[in-house]
Amino acid sequence: MTSRPFTRQSTVAELATTAPGRAFKAMILRQLPPTQTEKERRELEEMTLNFPLETLVELSEGKLTWGIADSLVDLANRQPHRVAGRAAGAGVGALKKVAGKVRR
């Protein structure tokens, strides 16, 4: 079992030793593209699970944000109080973006 603290460099497989990491792993595996054979599917899953979290963010084309990744790391490290602050900050940013569009 991998020990805490987890970081952006932790792999999905390492994070999957925690409850939030298992949920994330299941979500990631559901989102993988279809493959021709079961062997290709296993290889794709293995490769994906061994990517560091930061690599997945960079490869996701915006689908997996740094905020989500950092929140996952915080939950895996048993620091949920940090997630609440990040969510509040994201809410302010979204509110400013909407308000800017309404003013135009």
N, C-alpha and C positions, 0 to 999 in steps of 0.2 A: 504494500500500500504506500502511495506517495504521501509525504508529509507536507503539512502547511508550512509556510505560506505559499499559496499559488500565485502565479504572476501571469502577465501577458505571454510569457514564453512557455507556460505550461501547455501540454498537449491536451487534446480533447479526451484521450484515454486516461490521462492523469486526473483531469477534472472529474471524470466519470466515477471516481471513487467516492464522490459526494452526491447527495440527493439532487442539488441543482445541476451538477455536472451530468448526471444520468439523464435528466430531462432534456438538457441541451444536446447531448449525444443523440437521443432519440429524434429530436427535431432535425438535427443535421443529417442523419441517415435517411429520414423521410424526404429530404430535399435533394438528394443526390439524383443525377440524371439516370435515365434507364440505360441498361447495358445489354449486350447481345447474349452473354452467357453468365451463368452463376459464378464461374471462376473470375470473370472480369468484375462482377459485382463485389465479390469478396476482396479482390485486390484494391478496388476503388475505396471500399469502406476502410480497409486497413491503412491505406495511404492517408485518407482524410483524418482518421482518428489519431494519427501520429504527427499531424501538422500542429505547430504551436498555434495558440489562439490568435496571436497577432498576424500570422500568415493567413488564417481564414478571413480575418477582417480585410486584409489587403486584397485578397482574391475575390471577395464577395460582391464587388462592384456596388457597394453602398447598402447591400441587404443586411449585413451585420455591421453595426456601427461600433465605434469605440465605446460609446456609453453603455451599450448592451454588453459588450465584452468585459468592460470594467465592472459592471454590476454583477455579472456572473462570477468574476474573480472574487469580488467582495462577499457574495453569498457563499461561495465555496470556502472562503476563509472565515466564515461565521461572523461577518461584519455587516449585518443588514442595515445598520444605522447610516452607513455611507451611501447606500442605494437611495434612501429617502432624500438625502441632500441633492444627489445627482438628478433625481426625477423632478424635484422642485425647480432646479436650474433649467432643465429641459423644458419644463412647462412655461417658464418665463420667456425663453427664446421663442417657443412656438406662438405664444401670445403676441409678442412683438411682431413676428412675421405676419400673422393674421391681421393685426391692427394696421400694419403698413399697407397691406393690400386693400383694406376697407377704405382708408383715407384717399386712395387714388381715384 
